[in-house]
Amino acid sequence: YQETRARFPYVILLHGLSYREQQWQDIGVIETLEQGIRLGALPPMILVMPYYGNIGQLNSFPPDMSYETVILEELIPAVETDFCVWSSRDYRAIGGISRGAFWAYSIGFRHPDVFGIIGGHSAFFPANTREVPAAFNPLELAQNSALLEDANLRLYLDNGAADSAGLSVQQLSNRLEQRGIEHVYVINPSGEHNNDYWSAHVSDYLTFYGRNWPRS
């Protein structure tokens, strides 16, 4: 890495509520990526797995203090200063589990100039606009945002058939489909809202993020 000075695409992976940044490590993302690179099944990429702390648990949005602001104004500039990454939306992805998936879609839908790829794994999208205002609510943005139709985003959603969060994921998928916005939505036949489910599909997630990225 230090010798070649090559630049790499990167993925910001956000954890779920009641978890910390180690959640992605716990479900095997590091081993899966390293093995995939060795076998040529996955492209080299950098994974950024931040802890979202108290601010990520709050439904607080700009111009107030917000996790969106932390990601855009603190995390991304730090990553792109300190690591050899491509500073391009097509090589910059954001994804998350559960609450992290809410943030991934809220931020990604609002800033398609920053992220070209968004993943949501067992996402939970609140339907109440009093809880999450329409300007930041992925369900409302999927239905009304003028940015999405021409944004050319790569979108992925998944959940297990027994996951109670699947209702909101299905609703988001339906709204995207009604507008003709291309996306992938996978309902896996088994799995609940837990690490066992996400661990079983972490290879699928990395395959999605890196689908169009170079292997060399």
Contacts in CASP RR format, 6 or more apart in sequence:
PFRMAT RR
TARGET T0000
AUTHOR 0000-0000-0000
METHOD contacts of the structure
MODEL  1
YQETRARFPYVILLHGLSYREQQWQDIGVIETLEQGIRLGALPPMILVMP
YYGNIGQLNSFPPDMSYETVILEELIPAVETDFCVWSSRDYRAIGGISRG
AFWAYSIGFRHPDVFGIIGGHSAFFPANTREVPAAFNPLELAQNSALLED
ANLRLYLDNGAADSAGLSVQQLSNRLEQRGIEHVYVINPSGEHNNDYWSA
HVSDYLTFYGRNWPRS
1 84 0 8 1.000
5 84 0 8 1.000
6 44 0 8 1.000
6 84 0 8 1.000
7 84 0 8 1.000
7 85 0 8 1.000
7 86 0 8 1.000
8 44 0 8 1.000
8 45 0 8 1.000
8 46 0 8 1.000
8 83 0 8 1.000
8 84 0 8 1.000
8 85 0 8 1.000
8 86 0 8 1.000
8 91 0 8 1.000
9 43 0 8 1.000
9 45 0 8 1.000
9 46 0 8 1.000
9 85 0 8 1.000
9 86 0 8 1.000
9 91 0 8 1.000
9 92 0 8 1.000
9 93 0 8 1.000
9 210 0 8 1.000
9 213 0 8 1.000
10 45 0 8 1.000
10 46 0 8 1.000
10 47 0 8 1.000
10 48 0 8 1.000
10 79 0 8 1.000
10 83 0 8 1.000
10 85 0 8 1.000
10 86 0 8 1.000
10 91 0 8 1.000
10 92 0 8 1.000
10 93 0 8 1.000
11 45 0 8 1.000
11 46 0 8 1.000
11 47 0 8 1.000
11 48 0 8 1.000
11 93 0 8 1.000
11 94 0 8 1.000
11 95 0 8 1.000
11 117 0 8 1.000
11 209 0 8 1.000
12 48 0 8 1.000
12 50 0 8 1.000
12 71 0 8 1.000
12 75 0 8 1.000
12 76 0 8 1.000
12 79 0 8 1.000
12 92 0 8 1.000
12 93 0 8 1.000
12 94 0 8 1.000
12 95 0 8 1.000
12 104 0 8 1.000
13 24 0 8 1.000
13 29 0 8 1.000
13 47 0 8 1.000
13 48 0 8 1.000
13 49 0 8 1.000
13 95 0 8 1.000
13 96 0 8 1.000
14 50 0 8 1.000
14 52 0 8 1.000
14 94 0 8 1.000
14 95 0 8 1.000
14 96 0 8 1.000
14 97 0 8 1.000
14 99 0 8 1.000
14 100 0 8 1.000
14 101 0 8 1.000
14 103 0 8 1.000
14 104 0 8 1.000
15 21 0 8 1.000
15 22 0 8 1.000
15 23 0 8 1.000
15 24 0 8 1.000
15 49 0 8 1.000
15 51 0 8 1.000
15 52 0 8 1.000
15 96 0 8 1.000
15 97 0 8 1.000
15 100 0 8 1.000
16 23 0 8 1.000
16 96 0 8 1.000
16 97 0 8 1.000
16 98 0 8 1.000
16 99 0 8 1.000
16 100 0 8 1.000
16 101 0 8 1.000
17 57 0 8 1.000
17 98 0 8 1.000
17 99 0 8 1.000
17 100 0 8 1.000
19 97 0 8 1.000
20 51 0 8 1.000
21 49 0 8 1.000
21 50 0 8 1.000
21 51 0 8 1.000
22 49 0 8 1.000
23 97 0 8 1.000
23 195 0 8 1.000
24 47 0 8 1.000
24 49 0 8 1.000
24 97 0 8 1.000
24 202 0 8 1.000
25 49 0 8 1.000
26 195 0 8 1.000
26 199 0 8 1.000
27 195 0 8 1.000
27 198 0 8 1.000
27 199 0 8 1.000
27 202 0 8 1.000
28 199 0 8 1.000
28 202 0 8 1.000
29 47 0 8 1.000
29 49 0 8 1.000
29 202 0 8 1.000
29 205 0 8 1.000
29 206 0 8 1.000
30 47 0 8 1.000
32 42 0 8 1.000
32 202 0 8 1.000
32 203 0 8 1.000
32 206 0 8 1.000
33 42 0 8 1.000
33 45 0 8 1.000
33 47 0 8 1.000
33 206 0 8 1.000
35 41 0 8 1.000
36 42 0 8 1.000
36 206 0 8 1.000
37 43 0 8 1.000
37 44 0 8 1.000
40 215 0 8 1.000
41 207 0 8 1.000
42 206 0 8 1.000
42 207 0 8 1.000
42 210 0 8 1.000
43 210 0 8 1.000
43 213 0 8 1.000
43 214 0 8 1.000
43 215 0 8 1.000
44 215 0 8 1.000
45 206 0 8 1.000
45 209 0 8 1.000
45 210 0 8 1.000
45 213 0 8 1.000
46 79 0 8 1.000
46 83 0 8 1.000
46 85 0 8 1.000
48 75 0 8 1.000
48 79 0 8 1.000
50 71 0 8 1.000
50 75 0 8 1.000
52 67 0 8 1.000
52 70 0 8 1.000
52 100 0 8 1.000
52 103 0 8 1.000
55 65 0 8 1.000
55 66 0 8 1.000
55 67 0 8 1.000
55 70 0 8 1.000
56 67 0 8 1.000
56 70 0 8 1.000
56 99 0 8 1.000
56 103 0 8 1.000
57 99 0 8 1.000
58 67 0 8 1.000
59 126 0 8 1.000
59 131 0 8 1.000
59 132 0 8 1.000
60 66 0 8 1.000
60 67 0 8 1.000
61 68 0 8 1.000
61 132 0 8 1.000
61 133 0 8 1.000
61 135 0 8 1.000
61 136 0 8 1.000
62 68 0 8 1.000
62 69 0 8 1.000
67 103 0 8 1.000
68 103 0 8 1.000
68 106 0 8 1.000
68 107 0 8 1.000
68 110 0 8 1.000
68 136 0 8 1.000
71 94 0 8 1.000
71 103 0 8 1.000
71 107 0 8 1.000
72 107 0 8 1.000
72 111 0 8 1.000
72 114 0 8 1.000
76 92 0 8 1.000
76 114 0 8 1.000
79 85 0 8 1.000
80 87 0 8 1.000
85 91 0 8 1.000
85 92 0 8 1.000
86 92 0 8 1.000
89 112 0 8 1.000
89 113 0 8 1.000
89 114 0 8 1.000
89 115 0 8 1.000
89 116 0 8 1.000
90 116 0 8 1.000
90 117 0 8 1.000
90 212 0 8 1.000
91 213 0 8 1.000
92 114 0 8 1.000
92 115 0 8 1.000
92 116 0 8 1.000
92 117 0 8 1.000
93 115 0 8 1.000
93 116 0 8 1.000
93 117 0 8 1.000
93 118 0 8 1.000
93 119 0 8 1.000
93 209 0 8 1.000
93 210 0 8 1.000
94 104 0 8 1.000
94 107 0 8 1.000
94 108 0 8 1.000
94 115 0 8 1.000
94 117 0 8 1.000
94 118 0 8 1.000
94 119 0 8 1.000
95 101 0 8 1.000
95 104 0 8 1.000
95 118 0 8 1.000
95 119 0 8 1.000
95 120 0 8 1.000
95 121 0 8 1.000
95 209 0 8 1.000
96 103 0 8 1.000
96 104 0 8 1.000
96 119 0 8 1.000
96 120 0 8 1.000
96 121 0 8 1.000
96 123 0 8 1.000
97 120 0 8 1.000
97 121 0 8 1.000
97 122 0 8 1.000
97 198 0 8 1.000
98 121 0 8 1.000
98 122 0 8 1.000
98 123 0 8 1.000
98 124 0 8 1.000
98 165 0 8 1.000
98 193 0 8 1.000
99 124 0 8 1.000
100 120 0 8 1.000
100 123 0 8 1.000
101 119 0 8 1.000
101 120 0 8 1.000
101 121 0 8 1.000
101 122 0 8 1.000
101 123 0 8 1.000
101 124 0 8 1.000
102 123 0 8 1.000
102 124 0 8 1.000
102 125 0 8 1.000
102 126 0 8 1.000
102 138 0 8 1.000
104 118 0 8 1.000
104 119 0 8 1.000
104 120 0 8 1.000
104 123 0 8 1.000
105 118 0 8 1.000
105 119 0 8 1.000
105 120 0 8 1.000
105 123 0 8 1.000
105 125 0 8 1.000
105 138 0 8 1.000
105 141 0 8 1.000
105 172 0 8 1.000
106 132 0 8 1.000
106 136 0 8 1.000
106 137 0 8 1.000
106 138 0 8 1.000
106 141 0 8 1.000
107 115 0 8 1.000
108 114 0 8 1.000
108 115 0 8 1.000
108 116 0 8 1.000
108 118 0 8 1.000
108 153 0 8 1.000
109 118 0 8 1.000
109 138 0 8 1.000
109 141 0 8 1.000
109 142 0 8 1.000
109 145 0 8 1.000
109 147 0 8 1.000
109 148 0 8 1.000
110 135 0 8 1.000
110 136 0 8 1.000
110 141 0 8 1.000
110 145 0 8 1.000
110 147 0 8 1.000
112 147 0 8 1.000
112 148 0 8 1.000
112 151 0 8 1.000
112 152 0 8 1.000
112 153 0 8 1.000
115 153 0 8 1.000
116 151 0 8 1.000
116 152 0 8 1.000
116 153 0 8 1.000
116 154 0 8 1.000
117 153 0 8 1.000
117 154 0 8 1.000
117 208 0 8 1.000
117 209 0 8 1.000
118 153 0 8 1.000
118 154 0 8 1.000
118 155 0 8 1.000
118 156 0 8 1.000
119 155 0 8 1.000
119 156 0 8 1.000
119 157 0 8 1.000
119 205 0 8 1.000
119 208 0 8 1.000
119 209 0 8 1.000
120 156 0 8 1.000
120 157 0 8 1.000
120 158 0 8 1.000
120 169 0 8 1.000
121 158 0 8 1.000
121 159 0 8 1.000
121 198 0 8 1.000
121 201 0 8 1.000
121 205 0 8 1.000
122 158 0 8 1.000
122 159 0 8 1.000
122 160 0 8 1.000
122 163 0 8 1.000
122 165 0 8 1.000
122 166 0 8 1.000
122 169 0 8 1.000
122 193 0 8 1.000
122 197 0 8 1.000
122 198 0 8 1.000
123 138 0 8 1.000
123 157 0 8 1.000
123 159 0 8 1.000
123 165 0 8 1.000
123 168 0 8 1.000
123 169 0 8 1.000
123 172 0 8 1.000
124 165 0 8 1.000
124 168 0 8 1.000
125 137 0 8 1.000
125 138 0 8 1.000
125 139 0 8 1.000
125 168 0 8 1.000
125 169 0 8 1.000
125 171 0 8 1.000
125 172 0 8 1.000
126 132 0 8 1.000
126 137 0 8 1.000
126 139 0 8 1.000
126 168 0 8 1.000
127 139 0 8 1.000
127 168 0 8 1.000
127 171 0 8 1.000
129 137 0 8 1.000
129 140 0 8 1.000
134 140 0 8 1.000
134 141 0 8 1.000
134 144 0 8 1.000
135 141 0 8 1.000
138 172 0 8 1.000
139 168 0 8 1.000
139 171 0 8 1.000
139 172 0 8 1.000
139 175 0 8 1.000
141 148 0 8 1.000
142 148 0 8 1.000
142 172 0 8 1.000
142 175 0 8 1.000
142 176 0 8 1.000
142 179 0 8 1.000
142 181 0 8 1.000
143 175 0 8 1.000
143 178 0 8 1.000
143 179 0 8 1.000
148 176 0 8 1.000
148 179 0 8 1.000
148 181 0 8 1.000
149 179 0 8 1.000
149 180 0 8 1.000
149 181 0 8 1.000
153 181 0 8 1.000
154 208 0 8 1.000
154 211 0 8 1.000
154 212 0 8 1.000
155 176 0 8 1.000
155 181 0 8 1.000
155 182 0 8 1.000
155 183 0 8 1.000
155 184 0 8 1.000
156 183 0 8 1.000
156 184 0 8 1.000
156 185 0 8 1.000
156 186 0 8 1.000
156 205 0 8 1.000
156 208 0 8 1.000
157 169 0 8 1.000
157 172 0 8 1.000
157 173 0 8 1.000
157 183 0 8 1.000
157 184 0 8 1.000
157 185 0 8 1.000
157 186 0 8 1.000
158 169 0 8 1.000
158 185 0 8 1.000
158 186 0 8 1.000
158 187 0 8 1.000
158 188 0 8 1.000
158 201 0 8 1.000
158 204 0 8 1.000
159 165 0 8 1.000
159 166 0 8 1.000
159 169 0 8 1.000
159 187 0 8 1.000
159 188 0 8 1.000
159 193 0 8 1.000
160 166 0 8 1.000
160 187 0 8 1.000
160 188 0 8 1.000
160 189 0 8 1.000
160 190 0 8 1.000
160 191 0 8 1.000
160 192 0 8 1.000
160 197 0 8 1.000
161 187 0 8 1.000
161 188 0 8 1.000
161 189 0 8 1.000
161 190 0 8 1.000
161 191 0 8 1.000
162 190 0 8 1.000
162 191 0 8 1.000
162 192 0 8 1.000
163 191 0 8 1.000
163 192 0 8 1.000
163 193 0 8 1.000
163 197 0 8 1.000
164 193 0 8 1.000
165 193 0 8 1.000
166 187 0 8 1.000
169 185 0 8 1.000
170 185 0 8 1.000
173 183 0 8 1.000
173 185 0 8 1.000
176 183 0 8 1.000
177 183 0 8 1.000
184 208 0 8 1.000
186 204 0 8 1.000
188 197 0 8 1.000
188 200 0 8 1.000
188 201 0 8 1.000
191 197 0 8 1.000
191 200 0 8 1.000
END
